[in-house]
Amino acid sequence: MHDRWEAYRGQNTNAKNLIFTLKRSSLIHFKTKLDVFLASNTKDVCDFKVRGSWSERSCIVYAGGSNIIVAQV
């Protein structure tokens, strides 16, 4: 139901080259909500949350399941 993407090093899609997976956590397209899981993550809790808005031209990256801001644009 939710969109998922995988990012790999180089052109090879072997599991050892996996960097992270990304899951869109909201089906509403007005505000972007993405959950990022690093390749080494074996838990159900994301490593980063990305929340953004095209209309507001903003993007905030949070650490895991917390409200701690890692980056903001």
Secondary structure, 3 states (H helix, E strand, C coil): CCCEEEEECCCCCCHHHEEEEEEECCCCCCEEEEEEEECCCCCCCCCEEEEEECCCCEEEEEECCCCCEEEEC
